[in-house]
Amino acid sequence: MDEQARDIERLLTRRGSLLKLGGLVAAGITGWKTERAEAGTGGISSGAISCVLAPEQTEGPYYLPHERVRRNITEGRPGTRLTLRLTVLDASTCKPIKGAAVDIWHCDALGVYSGVPPAAASTTFMRGIQRTGAAGVATFQTVYPGWYPGRTVHIHVKVHVGGNVVHTGQLYFPDTLTDSAYRKAPYASRPGRDTRNAVDAVFRNGGRNPLLRVRRSGAGYVGSITMGVHRSV
């Protein structure tokens, strides 16, 4: 285990509360290379980022602790490329938080979560942790999530700061964007998505704020969001 992984393991705890969530930020990509998003102090001073209240959302049944510290969480699984840029701010000051551990997990393009049935317990795809840099940004390389019955398309997220879970939430996509993404393989092999944002019970409990701002670039997408948290709970 390297030094970064040890540092992150010390930060992680099992449960906490989401206190505040911020505005949305977009950025472009060329392949897997991400451009600098309008974040940190520059984004704050320009008004691109604001700290606003948002409700906590359920962790869901598929959280597994001790996920791997890595940027690319795909493990070669198929799907349309998605780069996530998740910014963590101090909700009291709107300043970026360096060193926060951002933990994400979601199903693959076929609606399957790793580590739980029907996937093998040893699988770890679409799960990972990154620490934020000086601008408060954690970046992940993944694929556009698939769907499974009863839920709209989403990504789970936890933010750990100073040994506390300060944010537990879910991130969502515009339905029109999902409709477009699902016209291509491998998503097109599973027609009949049964739940959209407006009828998803979890989304209705605060889904407007956790809606990712997503931009198409080349063959993939980049999605960004800013999360304002308290350093202690």
C-alpha positions, 0 to 999 in steps of 0.5 A: 500500500503506497503512502497516498493509499495509507493516508486515505485509509486513515481518512475513511469512516463508515457513515456520516452526513451530507451537509451542503452541496454546491453549484455545477461546473462544466469542462471539456475533454480530448480523449481521456485528457481533461481540461482544467475546469473552472473551479477553486478560487478562480471559479468562486470569484467568478461566481461559477461556483456557489455553496448552497444547501442540499439534502442528504441522499441514501447510501444505497445497498451496494456500498463496499468499504476499502475501495481502491485508490485509483483514477480509472475505475473501468477495469476494461468494462465496455461503455461510453467514456465518462470523465468525472471532475468532482470539486469539494469546497468548505461550505463555510468559506467556499474555499477548496478542500485539499486532501479530501477523499472522494469515494464513488461507485456505480453499476456498469453499462449493463446495470451490474454492480461489482462485488455483489450478486450477480457479480462475483464478490471479488470484482471491483469495477466501477469503484474507486477513491481519489484525493482532491488536489489544491483546487479541491478537484478529484478526477475519475475515468469511468463509463456512462452508467447503465440502468437497473429496474426501479432506479434512474441512472446515478452514481453514488458518492461519499466525501471523507474529510478529517476522518469523517464522512461529510457527504453521502449522496448520489449524482444524476444525469439529464434524461435527454442525455441518457436517452442519447447515450443509450442509443449506442452499444452496449446500452442499446442491447438493453432497451426498456429503461423503466425509471426516469428522474421525475419518477425516481423516489431518491432523485425527487428527494433533492435530485435537482442539485445533484444533477451533473453538468455534462458536456459531450466531447468526441466519443465521450463525456465529461461531468462536473459537480461541486460539493460544499461540505463542513469539515467536521460533523 
